[in-house]
C-alpha cells in the first residue's frame, strides 16, 4: 500500500464536487457527519468545501501532491468510496489525470 501514489496526491479531494444521498448522513442512519454536508435538494447533499468555485473537501487535511489524508476516511460518502475503490485501477484514469492537472501535477 505504501507505493500507492494516491497517498501522496489528494488532488481528487481538492478538485471535484461530491454529491450524495441524504440517507448517508449520520442523522439518517448513515455514516457521513452531518456537519460536513450542505443540502442541495430534499434528498441530495454535497460534501462541505466541494461546493466552492475551487473545490476542496473540508475533511481533506493535507497538502495536494505531498500527502493525502482524509479526516473522515472511514465515514466518507459513497462517491469518495467508489473513486477510491477504483484504485489502483482508477489511478491514472481520466478523472485522476484531470484532478492532477488542476494542481500542476503530472499524470500517473
RODO-2510 file (C-alpha; in nm, 4 decimals, decimal comma):
residues 108
     n   res          X          Y          Z
     1     x     0,0000     0,0000     0,0000
     2     x     0,2931     0,2390     0,0618
     3     x     0,3651     0,2542    -0,3120
     4     x     0,0102     0,3765    -0,3773
     5     x     0,0502     0,7212    -0,5416
     6     x    -0,2889     0,8272    -0,4011
     7     x    -0,1328     0,8530    -0,0550
     8     x     0,0921     1,1351    -0,1712
     9     x    -0,1539     1,3036    -0,4057
    10     x    -0,5011     1,4065    -0,2834
    11     x    -0,5775     1,6015    -0,5992
    12     x    -0,9202     1,4385    -0,6243
    13     x    -1,0067     1,5731    -0,2754
    14     x    -0,9394     1,9260    -0,3971
    15     x    -1,0888     1,9058    -0,7460
    16     x    -1,4381     1,7592    -0,7565
    17     x    -1,7811     1,8286    -0,6134
    18     x    -1,9042     1,5378    -0,4046
    19     x    -2,2808     1,4873    -0,4068
    20     x    -2,4502     1,2053    -0,2197
    21     x    -2,7903     1,0921    -0,0943
    22     x    -2,9262     1,2275     0,2342
    23     x    -2,9521     0,8681     0,3645
    24     x    -2,5717     0,8648     0,4010
    25     x    -2,5870     1,1297     0,6763
    26     x    -2,5253     1,0169     1,0316
    27     x    -2,8611     1,1621     1,1411
    28     x    -3,0340     0,9493     0,8771
    29     x    -2,8649     0,6231     0,9780
    30     x    -2,5596     0,6663     0,7546
    31     x    -2,2013     0,7443     0,8467
    32     x    -2,1215     1,0873     0,6989
    33     x    -2,1052     1,3506     0,9758
    34     x    -2,3920     1,5968     0,9305
    35     x    -2,1648     1,8939     0,9914
    36     x    -1,9700     1,8134     0,6753
    37     x    -2,2740     1,8242     0,4472
    38     x    -2,4545     2,1030     0,2659
    39     x    -2,8124     2,0429     0,1487
    40     x    -2,8722     2,0867    -0,2235
    41     x    -3,2250     1,9456    -0,2511
    42     x    -3,4502     1,7408    -0,0269
    43     x    -3,2505     1,4235    -0,0999
    44     x    -2,9208     1,5476    -0,2374
    45     x    -2,6335     1,6617    -0,0170
    46     x    -2,2866     1,7938    -0,1021
    47     x    -1,9706     1,7421     0,0987
    48     x    -1,8755     2,0749     0,2577
    49     x    -1,5975     2,2554     0,0778
    50     x    -1,6605     2,0808    -0,2507
    51     x    -1,9338     2,3361    -0,3224
    52     x    -1,6785     2,6172    -0,3724
    53     x    -1,5602     2,7523    -0,7079
    54     x    -1,2292     2,5829    -0,6304
    55     x    -1,3478     2,2647    -0,4573
    56     x    -1,1571     2,1335    -0,1576
    57     x    -1,3192     1,8860     0,0764
    58     x    -1,3412     2,0132     0,4341
    59     x    -1,2245     1,6711     0,5557
    60     x    -0,9038     1,6856     0,3496
    61     x    -0,6348     1,7947     0,5911
    62     x    -0,3214     1,7564     0,3835
    63     x    -0,1257     1,9199     0,1045
    64     x    -0,2055     1,8163    -0,2529
    65     x     0,0913     1,6438    -0,4139
    66     x     0,2670     1,5904    -0,0818
    67     x     0,0447     1,3825     0,1439
    68     x    -0,3193     1,2807     0,1271
    69     x    -0,5210     1,2306     0,4430
    70     x    -0,8971     1,2216     0,4890
    71     x    -1,0375     1,3166     0,8268
    72     x    -1,3491     1,1050     0,7651
    73     x    -1,1981     0,8220     0,5618
    74     x    -1,3987     0,5555     0,7475
    75     x    -1,7182     0,7616     0,7158
    76     x    -1,6723     0,9183     0,3707
    77     x    -1,9705     0,9222     0,1319
    78     x    -2,0233     0,6742    -0,1498
    79     x    -1,8721     0,8851    -0,4333
    80     x    -1,5426     0,9020    -0,2422
    81     x    -1,5579     0,5305    -0,1650
    82     x    -1,6275     0,4456    -0,5279
    83     x    -1,3454     0,6688    -0,6526
    84     x    -1,1064     0,5106    -0,4028
    85     x    -1,2188     0,1562    -0,4776
    86     x    -1,1221     0,2044    -0,8410
    87     x    -0,7636     0,2392    -0,7236
    88     x    -0,5293     0,1021    -0,8345
    89     x    -0,7363     0,0562    -1,1497
    90     x    -0,8536     0,4205    -1,1374
    91     x    -0,5083     0,5574    -1,0734
    92     x    -0,4148     0,7487    -1,3812
    93     x    -0,7629     0,7352    -1,5361
    94     x    -0,9175     1,0430    -1,6962
    95     x    -1,0648     1,1809    -1,3718
    96     x    -0,7357     1,1293    -1,1883
    97     x    -0,5406     1,2948    -1,4692
    98     x    -0,7769     1,5964    -1,4740
    99     x    -0,7535     1,6379    -1,0956
   100     x    -0,3755     1,6180    -1,1002
   101     x    -0,3512     1,8660    -1,3902
   102     x    -0,5675     2,1139    -1,1968
   103     x    -0,2921     2,1180    -0,9328
   104     x     0,0018     2,1201    -1,1727
   105     x     0,0843     1,7534    -1,1179
   106     x     0,1942     1,5225    -1,3983
   107     x    -0,0280     1,2270    -1,4929
   108     x     0,0464     0,8963    -1,3290
***
